[in-house]
Amino acid sequence: MNDVNIRLLKDTDTDYKLLEKWYQEEEIYSSFEQRKLNYKEIKEKYYPRTLKTAKIPVYMIEYQKRPVGIIQYKLVDDEDKELYHLKDNYIYEIDVFIGELNEHNKGIGSSAIHKLSEFLYQEKNAKLLVMCPLKNNQTAINCYKKCGFYIKDYFNTKDTIGMIQTYALMINEK
Ligand SMILES: CC(C)(COP(=O)(O)OP(=O)(O)OC[C@H]1O[C@@H](n2cnc3c(N)ncnc32)[C@H](O)[C@@H]1OP(=O)(O)O)[C@@H](O)C(=O)NCCC(=O)NCCS
């Protein structure tokens, strides 16, 4: 979709306020922090991700030039490789949400995933891409399948508030 762009998240009130707004929606925070985040928490979480040295670079997703959500990536570390039963180097994990709920199911998420995947394969030497939606998040699973990811396995791990959850391990190979 040509109407979708991704650009780096900025260290600005405007970007943090959008994240704060999106983190009030249960549909959004239930896949991430399992609770609402306030402005201060948003800034603490996302400021380090706006730096050049960020371990988890974050991109704002824009639809028709308006910010609608975020997509981010990180290099999978040894602990997660063990959890996923993966061995390669240069495995990247992608996370995404469309915070504007009325913009769901318009192909925006898929388009942003395609753009970031291209970047990771071409510029970051990616060998494999991973996405880990909750097992029952059928919308996300369908969206990721559309983007060439398949379910390789399921795994249990604690979420950010310590509850054991089952996730689908979804893989995309070049
Ligand atoms: C998951 C998410 C990023 C997808 O983004 P999106 O822009 O809505 O996705 P797309 O429009 O590109 O694709 C969605 C696909 O899922 C399908 N879908 C939507 N709801 C569905 C449901 N309840 N069951 C099955 N399929 C569903 C759509 O039909 C569409 O497929 P199609 O284009 O073949 O019809 C978005 O829904 C979101 O932010 N959800 C809340 C947060 C979240 O769950 N993030 C993911 C955490 S892993």
The ligand as an ORCA input file, in Angstrom:
! r2SCAN-3c Opt
* xyz 0 1
  C      -2.362     -6.986     14.588
  C      -2.413     -5.639     13.872
  C      -1.059     -4.972     13.958
  C      -2.728     -5.898     12.388
  O      -2.705     -4.665     11.697
  P      -3.830     -4.326     10.616
  O      -3.412     -3.105      9.884
  O      -5.157     -4.293     11.290
  O      -3.699     -5.634      9.710
  P      -4.018     -5.833      8.164
  O      -5.208     -5.033      7.782
  O      -2.761     -5.637      7.402
  O      -4.342     -7.428      8.136
  C      -5.276     -7.993      9.036
  C      -5.763     -9.330      8.488
  O      -6.362    -10.094      9.513
  C      -7.719    -10.401      9.159
  N      -8.499    -10.354     10.391
  C      -8.915     -9.280     11.065
  N      -9.624     -9.651     12.160
  C      -9.638    -10.995     12.181
  C     -10.181    -11.982     13.054
  N     -10.848    -11.649     14.164
  N      -9.993    -13.293     12.754
  C      -9.313    -13.639     11.659
  N      -8.777    -12.760     10.786
  C      -8.925    -11.451     11.040
  C      -8.130     -9.352      8.202
  O      -9.194     -9.817      7.426
  C      -6.829     -9.146      7.444
  O      -6.645    -10.150      6.488
  P      -7.092     -9.903      4.965
  O      -6.432     -8.650      4.520
  O      -6.600    -11.135      4.287
  O      -8.573     -9.764      5.006
  C      -3.533     -4.732     14.451
  O      -4.758     -5.393     14.353
  C      -3.296     -4.325     15.909
  O      -2.587     -3.383     16.177
  N      -3.943     -5.050     16.853
  C      -3.876     -4.709     18.294
  C      -2.508     -4.909     18.893
  C      -1.909     -6.239     18.530
  O      -2.558     -7.274     18.658
  N      -0.646     -6.209     18.068
  C       0.078     -7.420     17.712
  C       0.759     -7.959     18.899
  S       1.646     -9.409     18.454
*
